[in-house]
Amino acid sequence: DFVKRKINLTSYTLRTSGHGRGTYHAKSWRIVGSNDRNSWELLDQQANNSSLYGKYLQHRFECENNHKYYRYIRYVQDDSWLSNREHNVFLTCVEFFGSLLTE
């Protein structure tokens, strides 16, 4: 929630954790944006992405669909590398990059 601002999200960075055996690493996910928390538009989608499969990894992802400004940005986990915990993920950092618009 950017509260009184909106973002035109051009890219984002995710960083994995290094905690313990069996750490949950992101495999498939979506980044979506909304201005009302009811209607969500897809900004980026990753499927079977192995760039975060391991401890202490970081990767920057570009958003192809960045034509609007959004108050709300959501990370939606679709799958992880542990098949019995597809919606679990450990991230130590999430960064958003883009242009901010003040209302």
N, CA, C and O atoms as CSV, one atom per row, in Angstrom:
chain,resi,resn,atom,element,x,y,z
A,1,ASP,N,N,0.849,-1.173,0.000
A,1,ASP,CA,C,0.000,0.000,0.000
A,1,ASP,C,C,0.892,1.232,0.000
A,1,ASP,O,O,1.624,1.469,0.960
A,2,PHE,N,N,0.836,2.000,-1.047
A,2,PHE,CA,C,1.628,3.219,-1.155
A,2,PHE,C,C,0.879,4.438,-0.606
A,2,PHE,O,O,1.339,5.570,-0.749
A,3,VAL,N,N,-0.274,4.200,0.022
A,3,VAL,CA,C,-1.095,5.176,0.741
A,3,VAL,C,C,-1.468,6.361,-0.141
A,3,VAL,O,O,-2.450,6.271,-0.878
A,4,LYS,N,N,-0.729,7.469,-0.099
A,4,LYS,CA,C,-1.073,8.670,-0.874
A,4,LYS,C,C,-0.255,8.790,-2.152
A,4,LYS,O,O,-0.221,9.842,-2.791
A,5,ARG,N,N,0.395,7.705,-2.509
A,5,ARG,CA,C,1.190,7.675,-3.731
A,5,ARG,C,C,0.771,6.474,-4.571
A,5,ARG,O,O,0.098,5.561,-4.092
A,6,LYS,N,N,1.184,6.499,-5.831
A,6,LYS,CA,C,0.999,5.363,-6.723
A,6,LYS,C,C,2.318,5.127,-7.431
A,6,LYS,O,O,3.108,6.050,-7.631
A,7,ILE,N,N,2.547,3.877,-7.807
A,7,ILE,CA,C,3.796,3.522,-8.469
A,7,ILE,C,C,3.528,2.930,-9.845
A,7,ILE,O,O,2.609,2.132,-10.032
A,8,ASN,N,N,4.349,3.338,-10.799
A,8,ASN,CA,C,4.408,2.682,-12.091
A,8,ASN,C,C,5.586,1.732,-11.975
A,8,ASN,O,O,6.731,2.129,-12.193
A,9,LEU,N,N,5.313,0.489,-11.636
A,9,LEU,CA,C,6.346,-0.502,-11.308
A,9,LEU,C,C,7.061,-0.957,-12.577
A,9,LEU,O,O,6.449,-1.548,-13.466
A,10,THR,N,N,8.360,-0.677,-12.652
A,10,THR,CA,C,9.136,-1.088,-13.818
A,10,THR,C,C,9.950,-2.350,-13.558
A,10,THR,O,O,10.237,-3.109,-14.484
A,11,SER,N,N,10.328,-2.579,-12.285
A,11,SER,CA,C,11.075,-3.792,-11.934
A,11,SER,C,C,11.002,-4.001,-10.423
A,11,SER,O,O,10.553,-3.127,-9.682
A,12,TYR,N,N,11.452,-5.175,-9.984
A,12,TYR,CA,C,11.469,-5.505,-8.560
A,12,TYR,C,C,12.588,-6.503,-8.304
A,12,TYR,O,O,13.001,-7.241,-9.199
A,13,THR,N,N,13.068,-6.514,-7.077
A,13,THR,CA,C,14.131,-7.426,-6.660
A,13,THR,C,C,13.619,-8.316,-5.539
A,13,THR,O,O,12.953,-7.845,-4.617
A,14,LEU,N,N,13.930,-9.597,-5.621
A,14,LEU,CA,C,13.630,-10.556,-4.561
A,14,LEU,C,C,14.934,-11.182,-4.090
A,14,LEU,O,O,15.824,-11.443,-4.898
A,15,ARG,N,N,15.053,-11.424,-2.782
A,15,ARG,CA,C,16.238,-12.075,-2.217
A,15,ARG,C,C,15.789,-13.230,-1.338
A,15,ARG,O,O,14.858,-13.092,-0.544
A,16,THR,N,N,16.457,-14.372,-1.484
A,16,THR,CA,C,16.095,-15.564,-0.717
A,16,THR,C,C,16.767,-15.567,0.652
A,16,THR,O,O,17.718,-14.828,0.908
A,17,SER,N,N,16.252,-16.402,1.499
A,17,SER,CA,C,16.770,-16.598,2.849
A,17,SER,C,C,17.867,-17.655,2.821
A,17,SER,O,O,18.048,-18.354,1.824
A,18,GLY,N,N,18.582,-17.759,3.909
A,18,GLY,CA,C,19.586,-18.798,4.027
A,18,GLY,C,C,19.347,-19.675,5.228
A,18,GLY,O,O,20.219,-20.441,5.637
A,19,HIS,N,N,18.162,-19.562,5.794
A,19,HIS,CA,C,17.861,-20.274,7.034
A,19,HIS,C,C,17.535,-21.739,6.800
A,19,HIS,O,O,16.683,-22.088,5.984
A,20,GLY,N,N,18.227,-22.568,7.529
A,20,GLY,CA,C,17.870,-23.972,7.700
A,20,GLY,C,C,17.777,-24.847,6.473
A,20,GLY,O,O,17.849,-24.387,5.333
A,21,ARG,N,N,17.618,-26.094,6.742
A,21,ARG,CA,C,17.439,-27.123,5.733
A,21,ARG,C,C,16.002,-27.063,5.220
A,21,ARG,O,O,15.076,-26.869,6.008
A,22,GLY,N,N,15.807,-27.224,3.940
A,22,GLY,CA,C,14.464,-27.225,3.385
A,22,GLY,C,C,13.848,-25.841,3.260
A,22,GLY,O,O,12.626,-25.703,3.312
A,23,THR,N,N,14.670,-24.823,3.096
A,23,THR,CA,C,14.154,-23.467,2.931
A,23,THR,C,C,13.274,-23.395,1.693
A,23,THR,O,O,13.569,-24.009,0.668
A,24,TYR,N,N,12.202,-22.643,1.803
A,24,TYR,CA,C,11.242,-22.518,0.706
A,24,TYR,C,C,11.706,-21.455,-0.286
A,24,TYR,O,O,11.820,-20.280,0.064
A,25,HIS,N,N,11.970,-21.864,-1.510
A,25,HIS,CA,C,12.422,-20.944,-2.543
A,25,HIS,C,C,11.337,-20.789,-3.614
A,25,HIS,O,O,10.716,-21.763,-4.038
A,26,ALA,N,N,11.127,-19.548,-4.034
A,26,ALA,CA,C,10.098,-19.230,-5.024
A,26,ALA,C,C,10.402,-19.903,-6.363
A,26,ALA,O,O,11.544,-19.923,-6.823
A,27,LYS,N,N,9.369,-20.445,-6.963
A,27,LYS,CA,C,9.481,-21.114,-8.263
A,27,LYS,C,C,8.588,-20.421,-9.295
A,27,LYS,O,O,9.025,-20.119,-10.405
A,28,SER,N,N,7.331,-20.174,-8.914
A,28,SER,CA,C,6.363,-19.519,-9.800
A,28,SER,C,C,5.570,-18.501,-8.987
A,28,SER,O,O,5.111,-18.799,-7.884
A,29,TRP,N,N,5.413,-17.296,-9.537
A,29,TRP,CA,C,4.693,-16.242,-8.822
A,29,TRP,C,C,4.197,-15.178,-9.795
A,29,TRP,O,O,4.548,-15.167,-10.975
A,30,ARG,N,N,3.375,-14.294,-9.263
A,30,ARG,CA,C,2.840,-13.157,-10.019
A,30,ARG,C,C,3.010,-11.882,-9.198
A,30,ARG,O,O,2.921,-11.908,-7.970
A,31,ILE,N,N,3.251,-10.788,-9.872
A,31,ILE,CA,C,3.210,-9.457,-9.275
A,31,ILE,C,C,2.013,-8.758,-9.911
A,31,ILE,O,O,1.927,-8.641,-11.133
A,32,VAL,N,N,1.094,-8.295,-9.070
A,32,VAL,CA,C,-0.129,-7.666,-9.565
A,32,VAL,C,C,-0.298,-6.296,-8.918
A,32,VAL,O,O,0.219,-6.041,-7.831
A,33,GLY,N,N,-1.026,-5.422,-9.599
A,33,GLY,CA,C,-1.276,-4.082,-9.088
A,33,GLY,C,C,-2.758,-3.764,-9.080
A,33,GLY,O,O,-3.521,-4.297,-9.886
A,34,SER,N,N,-3.168,-2.883,-8.155
A,34,SER,CA,C,-4.570,-2.502,-8.020
A,34,SER,C,C,-4.659,-1.086,-7.449
A,34,SER,O,O,-3.727,-0.595,-6.813
A,35,ASN,N,N,-5.775,-0.460,-7.686
A,35,ASN,CA,C,-6.073,0.826,-7.058
A,35,ASN,C,C,-7.239,0.732,-6.094
A,35,ASN,O,O,-7.533,1.695,-5.387
A,36,ASP,N,N,-7.923,-0.433,-6.051
A,36,ASP,CA,C,-9.085,-0.587,-5.173
A,36,ASP,C,C,-9.060,-1.881,-4.353
A,36,ASP,O,O,-9.984,-2.112,-3.573
A,37,ARG,N,N,-8.061,-2.716,-4.496
A,37,ARG,CA,C,-7.897,-4.021,-3.835
A,37,ARG,C,C,-8.977,-5.039,-4.220
A,37,ARG,O,O,-9.088,-6.086,-3.583
A,38,ASN,N,N,-9.755,-4.750,-5.233
A,38,ASN,CA,C,-10.742,-5.703,-5.752
A,38,ASN,C,C,-10.345,-6.211,-7.131
A,38,ASN,O,O,-10.430,-7.407,-7.410
A,39,SER,N,N,-9.917,-5.308,-7.978
A,39,SER,CA,C,-9.516,-5.635,-9.340
A,39,SER,C,C,-7.990,-5.569,-9.428
A,39,SER,O,O,-7.394,-4.520,-9.185
A,40,TRP,N,N,-7.357,-6.704,-9.779
A,40,TRP,CA,C,-5.904,-6.784,-9.834
A,40,TRP,C,C,-5.448,-7.029,-11.265
A,40,TRP,O,O,-6.021,-7.861,-11.968
A,41,GLU,N,N,-4.419,-6.308,-11.696
A,41,GLU,CA,C,-3.875,-6.444,-13.051
A,41,GLU,C,C,-2.465,-7.027,-12.977
A,41,GLU,O,O,-1.661,-6.648,-12.126
A,42,LEU,N,N,-2.188,-7.952,-13.883
A,42,LEU,CA,C,-0.902,-8.634,-13.922
A,42,LEU,C,C,0.197,-7.689,-14.415
A,42,LEU,O,O,0.079,-7.095,-15.486
A,43,LEU,N,N,1.262,-7.556,-13.627
A,43,LEU,CA,C,2.415,-6.742,-14.006
A,43,LEU,C,C,3.593,-7.609,-14.434
A,43,LEU,O,O,4.354,-7.240,-15.328
A,44,ASP,N,N,3.738,-8.761,-13.791
A,44,ASP,CA,C,4.790,-9.706,-14.149
A,44,ASP,C,C,4.394,-11.090,-13.669
A,44,ASP,O,O,3.721,-11.237,-12.650
A,45,GLN,N,N,4.818,-12.100,-14.412
A,45,GLN,CA,C,4.555,-13.482,-14.023
A,45,GLN,C,C,5.792,-14.311,-14.322
A,45,GLN,O,O,6.380,-14.212,-15.400
A,46,GLN,N,N,6.175,-15.127,-13.357
A,46,GLN,CA,C,7.311,-16.028,-13.511
A,46,GLN,C,C,6.819,-17.454,-13.268
A,46,GLN,O,O,6.093,-17.711,-12.308
A,47,ALA,N,N,7.217,-18.376,-14.142
A,47,ALA,CA,C,6.821,-19.783,-14.001
A,47,ALA,C,C,8.065,-20.657,-14.108
A,47,ALA,O,O,8.862,-20.515,-15.035
A,48,ASN,N,N,8.216,-21.561,-13.146
A,48,ASN,CA,C,9.350,-22.484,-13.111
A,48,ASN,C,C,10.690,-21.751,-13.210
A,48,ASN,O,O,11.609,-22.204,-13.892
A,49,ASN,N,N,10.783,-20.633,-12.532
A,49,ASN,CA,C,11.988,-19.807,-12.558
A,49,ASN,C,C,12.968,-20.316,-11.495
A,49,ASN,O,O,12.624,-20.387,-10.315
A,50,SER,N,N,14.173,-20.664,-11.908
A,50,SER,CA,C,15.160,-21.226,-10.979
A,50,SER,C,C,16.173,-20.195,-10.480
A,50,SER,O,O,17.108,-20.564,-9.770
A,51,SER,N,N,16.019,-18.917,-10.829
A,51,SER,CA,C,17.011,-17.912,-10.441
A,51,SER,C,C,17.056,-17.666,-8.933
A,51,SER,O,O,18.032,-17.104,-8.436
A,52,LEU,N,N,16.018,-18.078,-8.194
A,52,LEU,CA,C,15.998,-17.915,-6.740
A,52,LEU,C,C,16.041,-19.262,-6.011
A,52,LEU,O,O,15.694,-19.347,-4.833
A,53,TYR,N,N,16.463,-20.302,-6.712
A,53,TYR,CA,C,16.515,-21.638,-6.120
A,53,TYR,C,C,17.855,-21.854,-5.426
A,53,TYR,O,O,18.782,-22.418,-6.007
A,54,GLY,N,N,17.947,-21.406,-4.190
A,54,GLY,CA,C,19.157,-21.545,-3.401
A,54,GLY,C,C,19.204,-20.495,-2.306
A,54,GLY,O,O,18.397,-19.565,-2.277
A,55,LYS,N,N,20.157,-20.660,-1.412
A,55,LYS,CA,C,20.292,-19.746,-0.283
A,55,LYS,C,C,20.990,-18.457,-0.706
A,55,LYS,O,O,21.900,-18.470,-1.535
A,56,TYR,N,N,20.552,-17.355,-0.128
A,56,TYR,CA,C,21.164,-16.035,-0.300
A,56,TYR,C,C,21.288,-15.605,-1.763
A,56,TYR,O,O,22.306,-15.035,-2.156
A,57,LEU,N,N,20.277,-15.871,-2.555
A,57,LEU,CA,C,20.284,-15.447,-3.957
A,57,LEU,C,C,19.416,-14.209,-4.114
A,57,LEU,O,O,18.437,-14.025,-3.391
A,58,GLN,N,N,19.786,-13.367,-5.063
A,58,GLN,CA,C,19.017,-12.151,-5.346
A,58,GLN,C,C,18.913,-11.991,-6.846
A,58,GLN,O,O,19.862,-12.269,-7.579
A,59,HIS,N,N,17.740,-11.535,-7.305
A,59,HIS,CA,C,17.544,-11.328,-8.738
A,59,HIS,C,C,16.577,-10.167,-8.948
A,59,HIS,O,O,15.624,-9.982,-8.191
A,60,ARG,N,N,16.846,-9.402,-9.984
A,60,ARG,CA,C,15.963,-8.290,-10.356
A,60,ARG,C,C,15.146,-8.711,-11.573
A,60,ARG,O,O,15.686,-9.236,-12.546
A,61,PHE,N,N,13.834,-8.473,-11.504
A,61,PHE,CA,C,12.900,-8.863,-12.561
A,61,PHE,C,C,12.276,-7.614,-13.168
A,61,PHE,O,O,11.898,-6.690,-12.447
A,62,GLU,N,N,12.169,-7.588,-14.482
A,62,GLU,CA,C,11.567,-6.461,-15.204
A,62,GLU,C,C,10.073,-6.712,-15.384
A,62,GLU,O,O,9.648,-7.840,-15.633
A,63,CYS,N,N,9.288,-5.658,-15.258
A,63,CYS,CA,C,7.841,-5.740,-15.475
A,63,CYS,C,C,7.531,-5.305,-16.905
A,63,CYS,O,O,7.777,-4.159,-17.280
A,64,GLU,N,N,6.997,-6.216,-17.690
A,64,GLU,CA,C,6.644,-5.906,-19.077
A,64,GLU,C,C,5.388,-5.047,-19.164
A,64,GLU,O,O,5.273,-4.193,-20.043
A,65,ASN,N,N,4.454,-5.274,-18.254
A,65,ASN,CA,C,3.175,-4.552,-18.276
A,65,ASN,C,C,3.225,-3.436,-17.227
A,65,ASN,O,O,2.704,-3.587,-16.122
A,66,ASN,N,N,3.857,-2.315,-17.588
A,66,ASN,CA,C,4.006,-1.212,-16.641
A,66,ASN,C,C,3.466,0.089,-17.238
A,66,ASN,O,O,4.182,1.086,-17.337
A,67,HIS,N,N,2.207,0.062,-17.629
A,67,HIS,CA,C,1.613,1.199,-18.322
A,67,HIS,C,C,0.732,2.059,-17.426
A,67,HIS,O,O,0.195,3.069,-17.881
A,68,LYS,N,N,0.573,1.676,-16.159
A,68,LYS,CA,C,-0.311,2.393,-15.249
A,68,LYS,C,C,0.339,2.576,-13.883
A,68,LYS,O,O,1.341,1.942,-13.554
A,69,TYR,N,N,-0.265,3.460,-13.105
A,69,TYR,CA,C,0.163,3.666,-11.719
A,69,TYR,C,C,-0.802,2.937,-10.790
A,69,TYR,O,O,-2.014,2.938,-11.010
A,70,TYR,N,N,-0.243,2.310,-9.739
A,70,TYR,CA,C,-1.051,1.536,-8.800
A,70,TYR,C,C,-0.743,1.939,-7.368
A,70,TYR,O,O,0.403,2.221,-7.017
A,71,ARG,N,N,-1.779,1.960,-6.553
A,71,ARG,CA,C,-1.601,2.205,-5.128
A,71,ARG,C,C,-1.142,0.935,-4.411
A,71,ARG,O,O,-0.350,1.004,-3.471
A,72,TYR,N,N,-1.634,-0.214,-4.848
A,72,TYR,CA,C,-1.339,-1.487,-4.184
A,72,TYR,C,C,-0.549,-2.395,-5.118
A,72,TYR,O,O,-0.877,-2.532,-6.297
A,73,ILE,N,N,0.497,-3.013,-4.576
A,73,ILE,CA,C,1.276,-4.026,-5.298
A,73,ILE,C,C,1.240,-5.290,-4.448
A,73,ILE,O,O,1.402,-5.237,-3.229
A,74,ARG,N,N,1.026,-6.416,-5.103
A,74,ARG,CA,C,0.912,-7.691,-4.381
A,74,ARG,C,C,1.806,-8.749,-5.039
A,74,ARG,O,O,1.869,-8.867,-6.262
A,75,TYR,N,N,2.482,-9.502,-4.193
A,75,TYR,CA,C,3.244,-10.677,-4.617
A,75,TYR,C,C,2.353,-11.887,-4.355
A,75,TYR,O,O,1.890,-12.074,-3.230
A,76,VAL,N,N,2.105,-12.711,-5.373
A,76,VAL,CA,C,1.252,-13.892,-5.237
A,76,VAL,C,C,2.098,-15.128,-5.548
A,76,VAL,O,O,2.561,-15.308,-6.674
A,77,GLN,N,N,2.290,-15.969,-4.544
A,77,GLN,CA,C,3.083,-17.189,-4.701
A,77,GLN,C,C,2.215,-18.286,-5.320
A,77,GLN,O,O,1.157,-18.620,-4.786
A,78,ASP,N,N,2.664,-18.845,-6.448
A,78,ASP,CA,C,1.932,-19.926,-7.100
A,78,ASP,C,C,2.577,-21.292,-6.867
A,78,ASP,O,O,1.886,-22.311,-6.846
A,79,ASP,N,N,3.906,-21.314,-6.691
A,79,ASP,CA,C,4.583,-22.594,-6.493
A,79,ASP,C,C,5.971,-22.339,-5.905
A,79,ASP,O,O,6.587,-21.303,-6.154
A,80,SER,N,N,6.449,-23.305,-5.119
A,80,SER,CA,C,7.820,-23.258,-4.601
A,80,SER,C,C,8.517,-24.552,-4.997
A,80,SER,O,O,7.890,-25.464,-5.535
A,81,TRP,N,N,9.802,-24.626,-4.731
A,81,TRP,CA,C,10.563,-25.806,-5.107
A,81,TRP,C,C,10.311,-26.982,-4.184
A,81,TRP,O,O,10.725,-28.099,-4.495
A,82,LEU,N,N,9.638,-26.765,-3.049
A,82,LEU,CA,C,9.209,-27.876,-2.191
A,82,LEU,C,C,7.761,-28.198,-2.533
A,82,LEU,O,O,6.861,-27.438,-2.176
A,83,SER,N,N,7.525,-29.289,-3.205
A,83,SER,CA,C,6.204,-29.586,-3.763
A,83,SER,C,C,5.104,-29.702,-2.715
A,83,SER,O,O,3.936,-29.467,-3.026
A,84,ASN,N,N,5.446,-30.054,-1.497
A,84,ASN,CA,C,4.403,-30.198,-0.481
A,84,ASN,C,C,4.070,-28.859,0.202
A,84,ASN,O,O,3.187,-28.812,1.058
A,85,ARG,N,N,4.756,-27.789,-0.162
A,85,ARG,CA,C,4.533,-26.455,0.414
A,85,ARG,C,C,4.540,-25.393,-0.685
A,85,ARG,O,O,5.301,-24.428,-0.609
A,86,GLU,N,N,3.700,-25.564,-1.700
A,86,GLU,CA,C,3.777,-24.690,-2.874
A,86,GLU,C,C,3.524,-23.213,-2.599
A,86,GLU,O,O,3.976,-22.358,-3.361
A,87,HIS,N,N,2.807,-22.901,-1.518
A,87,HIS,CA,C,2.498,-21.499,-1.239
A,87,HIS,C,C,3.383,-20.894,-0.158
A,87,HIS,O,O,3.134,-19.771,0.281
A,88,ASN,N,N,4.406,-21.613,0.278
A,88,ASN,CA,C,5.333,-21.097,1.294
A,88,ASN,C,C,6.591,-20.574,0.626
A,88,ASN,O,O,7.102,-21.173,-0.320
A,89,VAL,N,N,7.087,-19.446,1.130
A,89,VAL,CA,C,8.322,-18.874,0.606
A,89,VAL,C,C,8.991,-18.058,1.714
A,89,VAL,O,O,8.316,-17.405,2.509
A,90,PHE,N,N,10.313,-18.103,1.757
A,90,PHE,CA,C,11.086,-17.261,2.666
A,90,PHE,C,C,11.844,-16.251,1.811
A,90,PHE,O,O,12.718,-16.620,1.026
A,91,LEU,N,N,11.502,-14.981,1.971
A,91,LEU,CA,C,12.220,-13.908,1.287
A,91,LEU,C,C,12.801,-12.979,2.338
A,91,LEU,O,O,12.135,-12.668,3.325
A,92,THR,N,N,14.025,-12.535,2.141
A,92,THR,CA,C,14.628,-11.601,3.091
A,92,THR,C,C,14.554,-10.167,2.593
A,92,THR,O,O,14.794,-9.232,3.357
A,93,CYS,N,N,14.224,-9.984,1.320
A,93,CYS,CA,C,14.147,-8.628,0.780
A,93,CYS,C,C,13.224,-8.605,-0.427
A,93,CYS,O,O,13.261,-9.498,-1.274
A,94,VAL,N,N,12.394,-7.567,-0.492
A,94,VAL,CA,C,11.577,-7.272,-1.665
A,94,VAL,C,C,11.748,-5.779,-1.922
A,94,VAL,O,O,11.472,-4.963,-1.042
A,95,GLU,N,N,12.200,-5.416,-3.121
A,95,GLU,CA,C,12.373,-4.019,-3.483
A,95,GLU,C,C,11.573,-3.726,-4.742
A,95,GLU,O,O,11.556,-4.530,-5.674
A,96,PHE,N,N,10.917,-2.583,-4.769
A,96,PHE,CA,C,10.160,-2.149,-5.936
A,96,PHE,C,C,10.848,-0.949,-6.563
A,96,PHE,O,O,11.329,-0.065,-5.854
A,97,PHE,N,N,10.898,-0.914,-7.892
A,97,PHE,CA,C,11.514,0.192,-8.633
A,97,PHE,C,C,10.516,0.728,-9.652
A,97,PHE,O,O,9.803,-0.041,-10.296
A,98,GLY,N,N,10.470,2.032,-9.792
A,98,GLY,CA,C,9.592,2.648,-10.775
A,98,GLY,C,C,9.413,4.120,-10.474
A,98,GLY,O,O,10.171,4.708,-9.703
A,99,SER,N,N,8.404,4.708,-11.091
A,99,SER,CA,C,8.093,6.124,-10.900
A,99,SER,C,C,6.968,6.276,-9.899
A,99,SER,O,O,5.974,5.553,-9.959
A,100,LEU,N,N,7.123,7.222,-8.969
A,100,LEU,CA,C,6.074,7.491,-7.975
A,100,LEU,C,C,5.254,8.697,-8.397
A,100,LEU,O,O,5.772,9.678,-8.929
A,101,LEU,N,N,3.960,8.592,-8.143
A,101,LEU,CA,C,3.016,9.676,-8.421
A,101,LEU,C,C,2.361,10.043,-7.113
A,101,LEU,O,O,1.786,9.182,-6.447
A,102,THR,N,N,2.436,11.315,-6.725
A,102,THR,CA,C,1.800,11.779,-5.504
A,102,THR,C,C,0.415,12.302,-5.836
A,102,THR,O,O,0.257,13.127,-6.736
A,103,GLU,N,N,-0.595,11.821,-5.106
A,103,GLU,CA,C,-1.975,12.247,-5.386
A,103,GLU,C,C,-2.235,13.623,-4.832
A,103,GLU,O,O,-3.341,14.146,-4.972
